[in-house]
């Protein structure tokens, strides 16, 4: 079959074939094609738009190699690489439409209106970092900065996620050895990341506790699995543990979202040896496509790719909190956290 026959046969078949191969329903495959055309994607020679998009989605979704794509679509390696590059550029142009930070007037999320979470009503979501294996194309000495605490070569990706599992902000490309606090600070200083007044995000124990970034109490039980083994009557030894449990229940959305992202897009688990800038762009593109699916696919099929609920890796990737955050901000953040702790304890 020609590439055109190959893709149209899959799109005209059972919807699950499209879903399994391209991570979207047939309807949303065509919708994605339309959006990419509006961003400038064009037919090149005898390669139709659907082939362009199919190649790219097989690459990120199944981790398909260029050789595999040349066999499936019956085009040369040069043509396949050009098509993938064109689609990647157009997907990145969708970022401003699908990855947006909330404004000052962002409403309280319905989940936070539940009595057990009401003291966290001003939270906008959660922040965390994840490691995605990488192949930095630098000299050997500089390349060692990409070696993470587990000894693997990886890029540190920081993401801000809302309580529906949508990405609100993503920064990729940092070295695997970079401290999470450093990545966050640089995102604020030069990455355009802003927190609306009187609002905040939930973070794990590797970040500093400030009025904009609320962390758990260190040295107290935090893992969800530890709370689940206790009886309801003896679940909390102190107010800090109750706070930590509620915090973990809410912040776990970022862990779950990373699990869905890596389950849906295999490229995030098995990155290919492209130029490093391309590796970084592919991670951003996967986050954009994740939000595209969340917005348009209402059958919950995205959860098919999620792992079981992922527990928080409390502070495992960081050795304490950066000194530049110790001071007035942490004092105000501490008082704010104590107020929420007391409200939770009084209303338990």
Secondary structure as GFF3:
##gff-version 3
##sequence-region A 1 348
A	DSSP	alpha_helix	3	11	.	.	.	ID=ss1
A	DSSP	alpha_helix	15	22	.	.	.	ID=ss2
A	DSSP	alpha_helix	26	38	.	.	.	ID=ss3
A	DSSP	alpha_helix	49	62	.	.	.	ID=ss4
A	DSSP	alpha_helix	66	73	.	.	.	ID=ss5
A	DSSP	alpha_helix	77	93	.	.	.	ID=ss6
A	DSSP	alpha_helix	95	98	.	.	.	ID=ss7
A	DSSP	three_ten_helix	110	113	.	.	.	ID=ss8
A	DSSP	three_ten_helix	115	120	.	.	.	ID=ss9
A	DSSP	beta_strand	123	133	.	.	.	ID=ss10
A	DSSP	alpha_helix	140	143	.	.	.	ID=ss11
A	DSSP	three_ten_helix	144	146	.	.	.	ID=ss12
A	DSSP	beta_strand	154	161	.	.	.	ID=ss13
A	DSSP	beta_strand	167	175	.	.	.	ID=ss14
A	DSSP	alpha_helix	180	190	.	.	.	ID=ss15
A	DSSP	beta_strand	200	202	.	.	.	ID=ss16
A	DSSP	beta_strand	213	214	.	.	.	ID=ss17
A	DSSP	alpha_helix	224	228	.	.	.	ID=ss18
A	DSSP	alpha_helix	239	264	.	.	.	ID=ss19
A	DSSP	three_ten_helix	266	268	.	.	.	ID=ss20
A	DSSP	alpha_helix	276	296	.	.	.	ID=ss21
A	DSSP	three_ten_helix	301	305	.	.	.	ID=ss22
A	DSSP	three_ten_helix	323	325	.	.	.	ID=ss23
A	DSSP	alpha_helix	328	346	.	.	.	ID=ss24
###
